[in-house]
């Protein structure tokens, strides 16, 4: 799996690595659903991610919307790698 999840009391971290595409989206979806239910901060780190396709972007945006609606906080660490540059071009960061 090209991701890890770390959870503490009021903070969680989702770190994506490698290429996250449609083949990884279904199993990643379950982790995103769990994180979306949190009330604290969820930090998403894509700095070591070499690629994101539209299904991965959709999951990240859905996570952000769910956290905003539920009183949580979405924090994105994009870095300057390929995924970070993509997110910057799209105006996400």
N, CA, C and O of each residue as an XYZ file, in Angstrom:
372
protein
N       0.840     -1.181      0.000
C       0.000      0.000      0.000
C       0.885      1.244      0.000
O       1.826      1.338      0.788
N       0.592      2.181     -0.866
C       1.413      3.392     -0.923
C       0.943      4.479      0.050
O       0.971      5.665     -0.280
N       0.513      4.075      1.243
C       0.141      5.065      2.236
C       0.245      4.474      3.633
O       0.200      3.259      3.826
N       0.386      5.374      4.600
C       0.370      4.988      6.009
C      -0.534      5.963      6.749
O      -0.673      7.125      6.368
N      -1.139      5.464      7.808
C      -1.989      6.290      8.654
C      -1.466      6.187     10.077
O      -1.255      5.090     10.594
N      -1.261      7.327     10.699
C      -0.864      7.395     12.105
C      -1.931      8.207     12.829
O      -2.304      9.292     12.382
N      -2.421      7.679     13.947
C      -3.486      8.351     14.689
C      -3.051      8.560     16.132
O      -2.568      7.636     16.787
N      -3.228      9.781     16.617
C      -3.032     10.121     18.018
C      -4.371     10.629     18.539
O      -5.390     10.493     17.861
N      -4.381     11.205     19.722
C      -5.636     11.662     20.326
C      -6.456     12.561     19.406
O      -7.546     12.182     18.978
N      -5.946     13.731     19.107
C      -6.701     14.701     18.306
C      -6.005     15.028     16.992
O      -6.281     16.052     16.367
N      -5.101     14.146     16.581
C      -4.376     14.369     15.337
C      -4.240     13.044     14.601
O      -4.154     11.973     15.202
N      -4.225     13.157     13.299
C      -3.967     11.987     12.460
C      -3.106     12.441     11.293
O      -3.101     13.614     10.921
N      -2.383     11.493     10.727
C      -1.516     11.801      9.582
C      -1.693     10.706      8.540
O      -1.586      9.517      8.843
N      -1.964     11.121      7.315
C      -2.047     10.225      6.168
C      -0.886     10.585      5.259
O      -0.838     11.691      4.721
N       0.045      9.664      5.085
C       1.204      9.898      4.222
C       1.075      9.033      2.975
O       0.977      7.809      3.067
N       1.077      9.665      1.823
C       0.990      8.962      0.547
C       2.379      8.879     -0.068
O       3.144      9.843     -0.032
N       2.697      7.720     -0.633
C       3.986      7.520     -1.292
C       3.763      6.833     -2.623
O       2.720      6.220     -2.851
N       4.744      6.939     -3.497
C       4.641      6.283     -4.798
C       3.533      6.896     -5.634
O       3.245      8.089     -5.540
N       2.923      6.060     -6.450
C       1.826      6.494     -7.312
C       0.515      6.030     -6.703
O       0.337      4.846     -6.416
N      -0.396      6.966     -6.508
C      -1.720      6.637     -5.986
C      -2.701      6.856     -7.131
O      -2.968      7.988     -7.535
N      -3.230      5.750     -7.645
C      -4.112      5.815     -8.801
C      -5.400      5.052     -8.516
O      -5.674      4.684     -7.373
N      -6.175      4.823     -9.547
C      -7.477      4.182     -9.390
C      -7.367      2.789     -8.769
O      -8.296      2.334     -8.101
N      -6.248      2.115     -8.983
C      -6.082      0.776     -8.428
C      -5.906      0.810     -6.914
O      -6.201     -0.171     -6.232
N      -5.433      1.918     -6.394
C      -5.256      2.084     -4.946
C      -6.429      2.815     -4.307
O      -6.546      2.837     -3.081
N      -7.295      3.411     -5.113
C      -8.361      4.258     -4.578
C      -9.354      3.488     -3.710
O      -9.777      3.998     -2.672
N      -9.732      2.289     -4.103
C     -10.721      1.532     -3.316
C     -10.208      1.205     -1.917
O     -10.907      1.487     -0.944
N      -9.015      0.620     -1.772
C      -8.544      0.369     -0.411
C      -8.232      1.658      0.362
O      -8.400      1.696      1.581
N      -7.787      2.694     -0.316
C      -7.521      3.968      0.346
C      -8.821      4.606      0.835
O      -8.834      5.304      1.849
N      -9.897      4.367      0.118
C     -11.202      4.938      0.463
C     -11.600      4.597      1.897
O     -12.123      5.454      2.609
N     -11.364      3.370      2.326
C     -11.716      2.961      3.692
C     -10.942      3.777      4.725
O     -11.509      4.193      5.736
N      -9.664      4.006      4.481
C      -8.862      4.821      5.398
C      -9.346      6.266      5.416
O      -9.401      6.896      6.471
N      -9.695      6.783      4.246
C     -10.179      8.156      4.157
C     -11.505      8.302      4.906
O     -11.725      9.309      5.580
N     -12.388      7.308      4.795
C     -13.657      7.361      5.531
C     -13.424      7.413      7.032
O     -14.075      8.185      7.735
N     -12.508      6.605      7.525
C     -12.184      6.626      8.954
C     -11.644      7.990      9.373
O     -12.030      8.519     10.415
N     -10.763      8.553      8.572
C     -10.185      9.860      8.894
C     -11.228     10.973      8.818
O     -11.162     11.938      9.579
N     -12.187     10.844      7.906
C     -13.211     11.875      7.720
C     -14.116     12.002      8.942
O     -14.749     13.040      9.134
N     -14.185     10.976      9.755
C     -15.030     10.999     10.952
C     -14.356     11.683     12.142
O     -14.986     11.875     13.181
N     -13.118     12.043     12.004
C     -12.363     12.640     13.112
C     -12.766     14.096     13.325
O     -13.172     14.789     12.392
N     -12.646     14.535     14.552
C     -12.956     15.928     14.894
C     -11.702     16.789     14.958
O     -11.798     18.015     14.904
N     -10.553     16.186     15.070
C      -9.309     16.942     15.194
C      -8.673     17.216     13.845
O      -9.346     17.293     12.818
N      -7.371     17.360     13.877
C      -6.592     17.675     12.682
C      -6.198     16.404     11.943
O      -5.790     15.416     12.553
N      -6.325     16.445     10.627
C      -5.828     15.373      9.768
C      -4.829     16.006      8.809
O      -5.190     16.832      7.971
N      -3.575     15.610      8.943
C      -2.521     16.098      8.063
C      -2.307     15.078      6.950
O      -2.124     13.889      7.211
N      -2.330     15.546      5.733
C      -2.092     14.689      4.573
C      -0.762     15.110      3.965
O      -0.574     16.271      3.599
N       0.153     14.160      3.861
C       1.497     14.430      3.356
C       1.674     13.726      2.013
O       1.685     12.497      1.948
N       1.811     14.499      0.953
C       2.035     13.939     -0.381
C       3.444     14.261     -0.881
O       3.732     14.102     -2.068
N       4.317     14.710      0.014
C       5.656     15.131     -0.397
C       6.489     13.990     -0.978
O       7.400     14.241     -1.767
N       6.197     12.743     -0.606
C       6.930     11.589     -1.143
C       6.128     10.851     -2.207
O       6.478      9.738     -2.600
N       5.064     11.471     -2.663
C       4.186     10.849     -3.656
C       4.651     11.257     -5.054
O       4.842     12.441     -5.333
N       4.828     10.275     -5.921
C       5.307     10.578     -7.269
C       4.184     10.752     -8.279
O       4.437     11.153     -9.415
N       2.953     10.460     -7.889
C       1.849     10.645     -8.814
C       0.503     10.472     -8.149
O       0.325      9.612     -7.288
N      -0.450     11.308     -8.563
C      -1.833     11.232     -8.106
C      -2.720     11.302     -9.335
O      -2.548     12.185    -10.175
N      -3.663     10.385     -9.448
C      -4.605     10.514    -10.553
C      -5.898     11.138    -10.032
O      -5.989     11.495     -8.857
N      -6.889     11.268    -10.898
C      -8.119     11.961    -10.516
C      -8.867     11.248     -9.397
O      -9.542     11.905     -8.604
N      -8.768      9.930     -9.307
C      -9.454      9.223     -8.223
C      -8.815      9.540     -6.876
O      -9.523      9.666     -5.877
N      -7.509      9.670     -6.830
C      -6.819     10.043     -5.592
C      -7.148     11.485     -5.216
O      -7.378     11.785     -4.045
N      -7.170     12.374     -6.202
C      -7.529     13.767     -5.934
C      -8.950     13.866     -5.397
O      -9.223     14.646     -4.484
N      -9.853     13.075     -5.964
C     -11.242     13.079     -5.506
C     -11.335     12.655     -4.043
O     -12.092     13.249     -3.274
N     -10.577     11.639     -3.653
C     -10.587     11.198     -2.257
C     -10.053     12.285     -1.327
O     -10.616     12.514     -0.256
N      -8.980     12.952     -1.724
C      -8.419     14.010     -0.886
C      -9.386     15.185     -0.743
O      -9.531     15.746      0.343
N     -10.038     15.550     -1.830
C     -11.003     16.647     -1.761
C     -12.212     16.260     -0.921
O     -12.723     17.083     -0.162
N     -12.678     15.017     -1.046
C     -13.800     14.544     -0.229
C     -13.429     14.548      1.251
O     -14.252     14.891      2.100
N     -12.191     14.166      1.559
C     -11.725     14.201      2.942
C     -11.748     15.629      3.469
O     -12.200     15.877      4.587
N     -11.267     16.550      2.675
C     -11.254     17.953      3.113
C     -12.666     18.472      3.367
O     -12.915     19.122      4.382
N     -13.581     18.192      2.460
C     -14.968     18.647      2.613
C     -15.598     18.032      3.862
O     -16.266     18.728      4.627
N     -15.389     16.735      4.069
C     -15.970     16.052      5.230
C     -15.413     16.607      6.537
O     -16.160     16.817      7.493
N     -14.109     16.842      6.579
C     -13.512     17.401      7.795
C     -14.032     18.808      8.065
O     -14.356     19.143      9.205
N     -14.111     19.626      7.028
C     -14.628     20.986      7.194
C     -16.064     20.964      7.715
O     -16.417     21.742      8.601
N     -16.882     20.079      7.170
C     -18.287     19.995      7.572
C     -18.453     19.443      8.984
O     -19.398     19.804      9.685
N     -17.544     18.574      9.402
C     -17.668     17.926     10.701
C     -16.872     18.559     11.816
O     -16.810     18.011     12.916
N     -16.263     19.697     11.560
C     -15.512     20.384     12.596
C     -14.058     19.966     12.708
O     -13.368     20.361     13.648
N     -13.588     19.175     11.764
C     -12.179     18.783     11.756
C     -11.339     19.806     11.012
O     -11.840     20.836     10.561
N     -10.070     19.509     10.894
C      -9.147     20.423     10.201
C      -8.279     19.619      9.244
O      -7.649     18.640      9.645
N      -8.244     20.027      7.989
C      -7.454     19.391      6.939
C      -6.186     20.205      6.732
O      -6.249     21.412      6.494
N      -5.033     19.544      6.823
C      -3.750     20.210      6.596
C      -3.011     19.429      5.518
O      -2.830     18.218      5.647
N      -2.587     20.101      4.465
C      -1.896     19.445      3.359
C      -0.423     19.823      3.361
O      -0.073     21.003      3.387
N       0.437     18.805      3.332
C       1.882     18.997      3.189
C       2.244     18.484      1.792
O       2.376     17.279      1.577
N       2.399     19.407      0.858
C       2.580     19.012     -0.535
C       4.036     18.795     -0.917
O       4.330     17.909     -1.720
N       4.947     19.573     -0.368
C       6.343     19.461     -0.772
C       6.541     19.965     -2.189
O       5.651     20.585     -2.771
N       7.716     19.693     -2.739
C       8.019     20.172     -4.090
C       8.240     19.032     -5.072
O       8.835     19.228     -6.132
N       7.764     17.844     -4.725
C       7.860     16.689     -5.615
C       6.779     16.734     -6.682
O       6.058     17.725     -6.793
N       6.661     15.670     -7.467
C       5.687     15.637     -8.555
C       4.244     15.887     -8.106
O       3.521     16.648     -8.748
N       3.826     15.258     -7.020
C       2.447     15.452     -6.554
C       2.245     16.877     -6.056
O       1.201     17.480     -6.305
N       3.227     17.412     -5.361
C       3.138     18.788     -4.887
C       3.040     19.783     -6.028
O       2.271     20.742     -5.964
N       3.827     19.550     -7.076
C       3.771     20.438     -8.249
C       2.414     20.338     -8.941
O       1.872     21.346     -9.394
N       1.862     19.122     -9.025
C       0.538     18.944     -9.627
C      -0.510     19.714     -8.829
O      -1.327     20.435     -9.404
N      -0.487     19.563     -7.514
C      -1.463     20.251     -6.674
C      -1.308     21.762     -6.775
O      -2.302     22.487     -6.725
N      -0.089     22.243     -6.914
C       0.136     23.682     -7.091
C      -0.433     24.156     -8.426
O      -1.063     25.212     -8.495
N      -0.211     23.373     -9.489
C      -0.757     23.739    -10.807
C      -2.278     23.779    -10.780
O      -2.895     24.598    -11.461
N      -2.883     22.890     -9.990
C      -4.343     22.844     -9.898
C      -4.903     23.893     -8.943
O      -6.118     24.068     -8.847
N      -4.017     24.586     -8.241
C      -4.453     25.616     -7.312
C      -4.925     25.082     -5.973
O      -5.614     25.785     -5.235
N      -4.562     23.846     -5.649
C      -4.978     23.234     -4.384
C      -4.108     23.724     -3.234
O      -4.579     23.835     -2.102
N      -2.842     24.019     -3.517
C      -1.936     24.527     -2.470
C      -1.481     25.926     -2.825
O      -0.716     26.535     -2.078
